[in-house]
Amino acid sequence: QFELVDPPSDIISAVEFAPNSLQLLVASWDKSVYLHKISNRVSTLLQRYEHRAPVLDVCWGEEEEAYSAGLDFDVRRIDLQTGDQTVLSSHEAGVKSLAYSKVHNILISAAWDSTLHVHHTKPTGEEETSLPTQLKLPQKPFSISLTPTKLVVAMASRALHIYDLKSLTLISTQTPSASRDVAELLLEPWQRRESSLKFMTRAIACMPNDMGYASSSIEGRVAVEWFDPSSESQARKYAFKCHRQPASDGSGTDIVYPVNALAFHPVHGTFASGGGDGFVSLWDGVTKRRIRQYQRYAASIAALSFSGDGKWLAVAISPGFEDGREGQAEGTISVFIRELGENEAKGKGPK
């Protein structure tokens, strides 16, 4: 593995590989989005895009296009070549998560004002930009993830909504806006669920085969669930403990760390988890087995992303202050790029 040159100067909030190339977007609390290119195991910083406030999430759109959002309450489109930024919509609180659907040409933002905004990135008709529509949520959203057909929203109070993306796209195009404001969207979720985890949800990630999702909590656990509402399919769901380390005082108790990041491998369908303990683990969600655990990093794992071909894994580390110590040590804000062997992330098969 190797380290990105020119990492951010403050805590990293998100990393995401481009779908079809080895370009990497990095979002940070230093009020910037960074674009890196990786070739011959060396990274080059191509561009830095400055924002007015800390950036909490970033995602790829079409080629040469990205979307960002954060504590300035705005959702932005960034032209990666020119650096031009366009505000697509403004929430009434910080925007925590973004997800872009290439299939439906929509960008979804989830903010702490307990709303989702749905933006049509390729408007029909003569207007260059279409107005976003707003969907009210019962709780504050913590993480969102989508598949070609579904959107999963994990919220406070262990609430979880699954939306049908086709319905969401259709209704949002048909909802007229009375003014230049955001139009209110009335759509029931396809499924309402309660999280299988007893504590606050930290991250959620959908399976690449569109069959289900994994979620993680602040209390060192991951749950794996399937979309199919049948009782047979629901009987398959399970949760397991992870990212726990024995206490150094020899008492035999475990120190429990939050599981901050989840990412599915695009080819094998296995997934990686990253914890406040500084470890990254690979799991086979079908056979319920851990494939491997990598060496401990110098700080808490903040974000994870697999490349589109599944050959590289980006691991972002930042101080999580789990040890209660203020300030940050040298080298604790960084992004490592790990090259994966052909079968390194492949499932192990049943025992």
C-alpha positions in Angstrom: 0.0 0.0 0.0 1.0 3.6 -0.4 0.0 7.0 1.0 -1.6 9.9 -0.8 0.6 12.9 -1.2 -0.8 16.2 -0.1 -3.6 14.9 2.3 -6.1 17.3 3.8 -5.1 19.4 6.8 -8.2 18.5 8.9 -10.4 15.4 9.5 -11.5 13.5 6.4 -15.2 13.0 6.0 -15.4 11.0 2.8 -13.4 9.3 0.0 -14.8 7.9 -3.3 -13.2 6.4 -6.3 -14.5 7.3 -9.8 -16.7 4.5 -11.2 -14.4 3.9 -14.2 -11.0 5.3 -13.4 -8.3 5.6 -10.7 -9.3 9.1 -9.7 -10.2 9.7 -6.1 -12.3 12.4 -4.4 -11.5 13.3 -0.8 -13.7 15.6 1.3 -12.5 17.2 4.5 -13.3 19.4 7.5 -10.6 21.8 6.1 -13.4 23.2 3.8 -12.1 21.5 0.7 -12.7 18.7 -1.8 -9.5 17.2 -3.3 -9.2 15.3 -6.6 -6.3 12.8 -6.8 -5.1 10.7 -9.7 -3.4 7.3 -9.1 -1.0 5.7 -11.6 1.9 3.4 -11.2 1.3 3.3 -7.4 1.9 7.0 -7.1 -0.8 9.7 -6.4 -0.9 13.2 -7.9 -3.1 16.0 -6.5 -4.9 17.3 -9.6 -7.1 20.0 -8.0 -8.4 21.4 -4.7 -11.9 22.8 -4.6 -12.5 25.3 -1.8 -15.8 25.6 0.1 -17.3 28.0 2.6 -17.5 25.4 5.4 -16.4 21.9 6.3 -17.4 19.3 3.6 -19.2 16.3 5.0 -19.7 14.2 1.8 -18.7 14.1 -1.9 -19.7 11.8 -4.7 -19.1 11.3 -8.4 -21.7 12.3 -11.0 -21.0 11.9 -14.7 -17.5 12.1 -16.1 -15.6 15.2 -14.9 -18.4 16.1 -12.5 -18.8 15.7 -8.7 -21.3 16.7 -6.0 -20.4 18.0 -2.6 -22.3 19.1 0.6 -21.6 20.0 4.1 -22.0 22.6 6.9 -22.8 25.5 4.6 -26.2 23.7 4.1 -25.7 23.8 0.3 -25.6 20.9 -2.2 -23.1 21.7 -5.0 -22.2 20.5 -8.4 -18.5 20.8 -9.1 -17.1 20.9 -12.7 -13.9 19.1 -12.0 -12.1 20.5 -15.1 -12.9 24.2 -14.7 -13.5 24.2 -10.9 -16.8 26.0 -11.3 -19.3 25.3 -8.5 -23.1 25.5 -8.8 -25.5 25.4 -5.8 -28.3 23.0 -6.7 -30.3 23.4 -3.5 -29.9 24.7 0.1 -31.1 22.8 3.2 -31.9 24.4 6.5 -29.2 22.5 8.4 -25.9 20.7 7.6 -26.0 18.1 4.8 -24.6 14.8 6.0 -24.9 12.4 3.0 -25.1 12.4 -0.8 -25.9 9.6 -3.3 -26.0 9.7 -7.1 -28.0 7.3 -9.2 -26.6 7.0 -12.7 -29.6 4.8 -13.7 -32.1 7.5 -12.9 -29.9 10.6 -13.2 -30.8 11.9 -9.8 -28.8 13.1 -6.9 -30.2 12.7 -3.4 -29.0 14.7 -0.4 -29.8 13.9 3.2 -29.6 16.7 5.8 -29.9 17.3 9.5 -33.1 19.3 8.9 -34.7 15.8 8.5 -35.2 16.1 4.8 -34.1 14.5 1.6 -33.7 16.7 -1.5 -34.0 15.0 -4.9 -32.2 16.8 -7.8 -32.7 15.8 -11.4 -29.2 16.1 -13.0 -30.4 15.8 -16.6 -33.6 17.9 -16.8 -36.1 17.3 -19.4 -37.5 20.3 -21.3 -35.9 23.6 -21.9 -34.7 24.6 -18.4 -31.0 24.1 -17.8 -31.6 23.1 -14.2 -34.7 21.6 -12.7 -35.9 22.5 -9.2 -35.2 20.0 -6.5 -38.0 18.4 -4.6 -38.0 17.7 -0.8 -39.1 14.6 1.1 -39.7 15.0 4.8 -38.2 12.3 7.1 -39.5 11.3 10.6 -36.0 11.5 12.1 -32.5 13.0 11.4 -30.7 11.0 8.7 -27.2 9.7 9.5 -26.3 7.7 6.4 -27.8 6.9 2.9 -26.9 4.3 0.3 -28.5 3.2 -3.0 -28.7 0.4 -5.5 -30.0 0.7 -9.1 -33.5 0.3 -7.7 -33.6 1.3 -4.1 -32.6 4.0 -1.7 -31.9 3.1 2.0 -32.0 5.9 4.6 -30.7 5.2 8.1 -32.0 7.7 10.7 -32.0 8.6 14.4 -34.1 6.5 16.8 -33.1 3.4 14.9 -35.5 4.3 12.1 -34.8 3.0 8.6 -36.7 3.7 5.3 -36.3 1.9 2.0 -37.6 3.8 -1.0 -38.3 2.6 -4.6 -36.0 4.7 -6.8 -38.3 4.5 -9.8 -41.2 5.8 -7.9 -39.1 8.5 -6.2 -37.8 9.7 -9.6 -41.2 9.6 -11.2 -43.0 11.5 -8.5 -40.3 14.1 -8.1 -40.6 15.0 -11.8 -44.4 15.3 -11.5 -44.4 17.4 -8.4 -45.0 21.0 -9.5 -43.3 23.8 -7.6 -45.6 26.7 -6.8 -42.6 29.1 -6.8 -38.8 29.0 -7.1 -38.8 27.1 -3.7 -38.3 23.4 -3.2 -41.5 21.5 -3.8 -42.8 19.1 -1.1 -42.8 15.5 -2.1 -45.4 13.0 -0.8 -44.1 9.5 -1.1 -44.5 6.6 1.3 -41.4 4.4 1.7 -41.5 0.9 0.1 -40.6 -0.5 3.5 -40.2 1.0 7.0 -37.9 -0.9 9.3 -36.3 -0.6 12.7 -32.5 -1.1 12.8 -31.3 -4.5 14.0 -28.7 -2.6 16.1 -29.6 -1.3 19.5 -27.3 1.8 19.2 -27.0 4.7 16.9 -26.4 3.9 13.2 -23.0 5.1 11.9 -22.9 3.9 8.3 -25.0 2.0 5.8 -23.9 0.4 2.5 -26.0 -1.5 -0.1 -24.9 -4.8 -1.7 -23.8 -4.4 -5.3 -26.2 -7.3 -6.3 -29.2 -5.2 -5.2 -30.3 -7.9 -2.7 -29.8 -6.1 0.7 -27.5 -3.9 2.8 -25.1 -3.8 5.8 -25.3 -1.2 8.6 -23.0 -0.4 11.4 -23.4 1.2 14.8 -21.4 3.2 17.3 -21.3 0.1 19.6 -19.0 -2.2 17.6 -21.6 -4.1 15.6 -22.6 -4.7 12.0 -25.9 -6.0 10.8 -26.6 -7.6 7.4 -30.1 -7.6 6.0 -32.0 -8.5 2.8 -34.6 -6.4 1.0 -37.0 -9.2 0.3 -39.8 -8.8 2.9 -40.7 -12.5 2.9 -40.4 -14.3 6.3 -37.8 -16.7 4.8 -35.6 -13.9 3.6 -36.0 -11.9 6.8 -35.0 -14.9 8.9 -31.5 -14.7 7.2 -30.7 -11.3 8.7 -28.1 -11.3 11.5 -25.7 -9.0 13.4 -22.3 -9.5 14.8 -19.7 -7.9 17.1 -16.5 -6.4 15.7 -14.0 -3.6 16.2 -13.5 -4.4 19.9 -10.1 -4.6 21.6 -9.2 -6.1 25.0 -8.7 -3.4 27.7 -5.1 -2.8 28.6 -5.8 -3.1 32.3 -6.1 -6.9 32.1 -9.6 -6.8 33.5 -10.8 -9.1 30.6 -13.3 -6.5 29.4 -13.4 -5.1 25.8 -13.1 -1.6 24.7 -15.9 -1.1 22.1 -15.3 1.2 19.1 -17.7 2.7 16.6 -17.8 1.2 13.1 -17.4 4.3 11.1 -17.2 3.0 7.5 -18.6 0.2 5.3 -17.9 -0.5 1.6 -18.9 -3.4 -0.6 -16.5 -4.9 -3.1 -18.0 -4.3 -6.6 -17.0 -7.7 -8.0 -17.0 -10.2 -5.1 -19.9 -8.7 -3.0 -17.8 -9.0 0.2 -17.5 -5.9 2.3 -15.0 -3.9 4.3 -15.6 -2.3 7.7 -13.5 0.4 9.3 -13.5 1.1 13.0 -12.4 3.6 15.6 -9.9 1.0 16.7 -7.8 1.7 13.6 -8.5 -1.6 11.9 -10.0 -2.5 8.5 -11.6 -6.0 8.2 -13.0 -7.8 5.1 -16.1 -9.9 5.6 -18.1 -12.4 3.6 -21.7 -11.4 4.5 -23.3 -14.6 3.0 -21.2 -17.2 4.8 -20.9 -14.9 7.9 -17.1 -15.2 8.0 -14.2 -12.7 8.4 -11.9 -13.0 5.4 -9.0 -11.0 6.9 -8.0 -8.1 9.1 -5.3 -5.6 8.0 -2.6 -4.1 10.2 -3.7 -1.4 12.6 -3.5 2.2 11.2 -2.3 5.2 13.2 -5.7 6.6 13.8 -9.5 5.9 13.5 -10.8 4.7 10.1 -12.9 7.6 8.8 -13.9 6.4 5.3 -13.5 3.5 2.8 -13.9 3.1 -0.9 -13.2 0.3 -3.4 -12.2 1.2 -7.0 -14.7 0.4 -9.7 -12.7 -2.7 -10.8 -12.3 -3.8 -7.2 -8.5 -3.9 -7.4 -7.8 -1.0 -5.0 -9.1 0.0 -1.6 -8.8 3.6 -0.3 -8.6 3.9 3.5 -9.0 7.3 5.1 -7.8 7.8 8.7 -8.4 10.7 11.0 -8.4 11.2 14.8 -11.7 10.0 16.2 -10.8 11.1 19.7 -11.9 7.7 21.0 -9.1 7.8 23.5 -10.3 11.1 24.9 -7.1 12.9 24.0 -7.4 16.3 22.4 -5.2 17.4 19.4 -3.8 15.2 16.7 -0.4 13.5 16.3 1.7 13.7 13.1 0.5 11.4 10.3 -2.9 10.7 11.8 -4.8 12.4 8.9 -4.0 10.5 5.7 -5.4 8.3 2.9 -3.8 5.0 2.1 -4.3 3.1 -1.2 -4.1 -0.6 -0.8 -3.7 -2.8 -3.9 -5.7 -6.0 -3.5 -4.5 -9.4 -4.8 -6.8 -11.3 -7.2 -8.5 -13.3 -4.5 -7.8 -11.1 -1.5 -11.4 -9.9 -1.2 -13.0 -13.1 -2.4 -15.5 -14.9 -0.1 -14.3 -18.0 1.7 -17.3 -20.2 1.0 -19.2 -22.0 3.8 -17.3 -23.8 6.6 
